[in-house]
Structure formats: structure tokens, C-alpha cells
Amino acid sequence: MKAVGLNADLAEGFEHDLDLMEVVTEVNLCLGCHAGNLALTRDRFHLACDRGLKVGLHPGYPDRARMGRAVLDLQMELNWHDAHESLRAQCLAGLEIGAFEYLKPHGAFYSQSADEPSAAELLERLLVETKLPLVGLSGTLHSQTASAAGVPFHAEGFADRRLGEKGRLLPRSNSGAIIEEPESAAEQALFLAPTVSTICVHGDTKDCVDIARAVRAALSVHGYHVGR
């Protein structure tokens, strides 16, 4: 029986955190820069630990207006330096809260570090310093970055996002990029499950709790152990 984790991005200030914790097996905790705040992160960390869930650092670009989903020009030295300082500070602040078990980049940092060497370098520095496994996108720089940093890599799929060329996530601005129907999300999860270690549901997706329940039920019915 193959094991597949079910993860969600939490501590971003949305209302479904506690309900999602009853369904998922892993939580990626925002570190107070792209959304939320560290008090909320601390609260969600302890609640997740009490429930026996895996907890991951979820650092993102410090851009609250666009929730860390705006691409940065990291070829500009100042942008690169500022991004590095913020991401590093986020991770260190998270590690002061408690023992996190993996690191998953957020938003534009996730997408850029999958394809752009400058962003991948930022990610590698975080992995070297934290020594945490990386949850990321297979077939991209993520797996190479984890290897270069000497940490394990866990491939991730997305139940609530459609894929484009080369398995990349379609931009949220594209029509139909976000999957909001639980049945469709469950179908996507089943399609991805054979090739990934964990599947993500976003905490700000419409009907995210119903989506998570549908995904978990579908995985279980089809013989997967939900958890890692």
C-alpha cells in the first residue's frame, strides 16, 4: 500500500485552518510575511503537534498585498538580497517556535525556485541552514536543489490547481487554473498520486475543506494510505 500525504497551507489568516487540520496529515505554516503573523503561526504549530500532524516551514516573499504570489526580478541584486534576508529571517523565526519537519516554499517563491537558478539559490541556502527536507515540484530545479543541499526531496502534487506545460502550475490568472469542485479535485489527486509523496490543498481555495475530504476519501478508497 503506497503512502501519500495530504497537506494544506495554513496560518495565513483564513477561517478553515482548524477544520482542515481534522482532514490533512501535514500543514505548511505561513511565517508571517506573505500573510498571517507569528502569533498565529505559533498557535497553529501547537495545535498541529497536538493532533500528530507533520509541520513544515512555508516561507514566501514579503509581499502581503499580493500574498507572496507576485514574481520578483531576482536578477536585480537588491531584490535578491532583500528576498534572501526576509526568507532567512522567516525560517529562523519559525525554528524558534519549535521543531519543523520539512520546508515548502510559498507562491511565487515556489514557482520561481522550480525554474530560475537565482531563486533556486535562495532556496538552497535555506535548506543548507535549516537542514530540512524539501517538499517541491518533481522534474524541476527543486529536486536538484535538495540534492545540492544534501537534504531529502519529497515530490508534491496539487489537488486544487490545474497543470500546464511540463507539469507546471497554471498561473492563477488563467481561466480554470483553480479547481473548486471537490470531485474534480479528487480526480486530479488520483491522477497525481502514483508519482508524488504528498498532495496539497490550499486553505484559501473555495470549499477547501470539502475538497480535502473528497481527496482523502478518494485516496483511501483506491488503496492509498493517507499519511507519510
N, C-alpha and C positions, 0 to 999 in steps of 0.2 A: 504494500500500500504506500503510494507516494504521499509525502507530507508537503503541504503548500500553506504558507502563512497568509493571513488576511490582515492588511494594515490600513490605518487611517491617519490622516494629518489632523492633529488636534492642538488645543491651546492657542487657537487663532481668534478666539472670541465668538465663535458661533455656538448655537444653542444645543447642538446634538452630541456634544462630547460624551456625556455620561451614558446616553443610550447606545452610542457606538461602542463604548467600552464593554458593553454586555454582549457584543457580537464578534468583534475583531480579536485577533490574537497578538497584535503588535500596534503600538502607537508611535507616531513620529511627532515629536513635540516641538512646536514653534518656540523660538528662543527670544521673543520679544522685540524683534526688529522689523520684520515684514508685517507683523500683526501681533496682537496679544501683548503680554507683558510677563516679566519673570515671576511675579507672584502667581499668575495663572499657570505658568509652566510648572512651578513648584507644586501647586495643588494637584494638577493633572498627573505629575510624576508619582506622587504618593498614592493617589487613587489607583493608578495603573499597577503599581507594585503590589498594592493590597489585593488586586484581582489576579495576580500572577501573570500579567501581560509583559511582553518584551517592550522595552522603551528605547527609542532612538533619537539622537540629536537631529534636528531638522533646520539647519541654518539657511538663511536666504539673504538676498541683497537688501540693504536697509532702505526700503522704498515703500513706506506704508501707504502712500496714495494709490499705488498700483499693486499693492500686496506682493511685492517682490517678483512680479511677473513681467517686468519690462527689461528687455535685453540691454546690457551695458556695453559700451565700446571699451573693451579691455585692452585695446592696443594703445590707449592713452595711459601713460604711466601713472598719472594722478588717480584715474578711475581704478586702475589695477591695485594701487597701494591702498586706497580707501576701502575697496571691497575686501582686500585681504585683512586689513586691520579689524573691520567690522565682523567678518565671518569668524576670525580667530577669537575675538572677544566674546562672541555668542557661544562658541563651543566651550570656552573656558568657564563662562558663567554657568552653562548647563552642567558641566562636570563638577562644579561646586555644589550643585543641588544633590547629586547622587551618581550612582554607577549606571551610566547608559551602556547599551549593548551593541549599538551599531550607529552609523551615520548615514543619513539620506539627505542630499541637497534638496532645496526647495525651488520651485518655479523656474525663473529664467536661469538661475544658477545650475539647476538640474539639466536643463536643455543645453545651455552653452557648454557645460563641462563634459557633456556627451560627445561634442563635436569640435570644440575650439581648444587648441593647445593652451592658450593663455588662461582660460577658465579651468581647464584640467589641471594646470599647475597650481592654481589656488586650492583646488580640491586635494591634490596630492599632499600639499603642505599640511592641511587639516588632518588628513589621515595619518601622516607621519607623527604629528604631535599628539593626537588622541589615541593612536594605535587601535582604532575601532574598525570593524568590518564595514564595507561599503555596500549599501543597497542602491542599485542603479540599473541602467538600461543595457541589456546584453547587446553584443555586436557593435559597441561604441567605445569611445575612449574610457568609459567608466571601468571596464574590466582591466584595461591596460594600466590605468591609473592605480587601481587597487594593487595590481601585481607590482608596480614600481614602488609603491609604498610598503609592500610586504604585509598586506592585510588580506583577509578573505573577501571574496566578492559574491554577492547574492543577487541574482537577476530578478528584476521586478516587471510585472505587467500591470496594466490599468484596466479596471472593470468599467470605469465611467468616462473613458476617453477613447475616441477613435484614432486609428493609426493611419499614417500616410506612407510616403515613400520610405523604403529602407527601415520600416518598423518604427519610425519616429512619431511622436505625438503630433496630431494636427493642432495648429495654433487655435487657441480658444476663440479667436475672432472668426474662424471659419464656420460656416453653417453646418450644423450637425456634429461639430467636434466634441461636444459634451453629450454623453449618454445619460438620459434622465429616466428611462424606463427600466424598472428592476429586471424584467425578463430579458431585455436586450443586454443589460449589464451582465447577467448570469451567463448568457450565451458567449459573450466576449471572454469572460473569465474561464469558461470551459475550453475555449479555443486556445487560450494562452497557457493554461495550467500545465500541460506536458513539458513546457520549456522554461518555466520560471520557478523561483523559490518562494515568491510571495506576490500577492495581488493587492493593489491599492484601491481604496475608495476615498474620495475627497470629502472632508467634513463640511464643505460649503456647496456641494452638489445638491440640487433639489432632490428631495426624497432619499437622502443618503442612507438613512437608517434602513429603509425598506430595500434599498439596493444592496446594502451589506448583508441583510438577512437572506435575500434571494441568492446572492453569490455563495454564501456559506452553505445554504441548503442544497444548491446545485452541486457544489463540490462534494459534499457528503454523500449525496445520492449516487454520484458517479464514482464513488470508491476512493476519494481522496481523504487523507487525514488532514483536518484543518488545524494548522499549527506547525511550528518548526522546532 
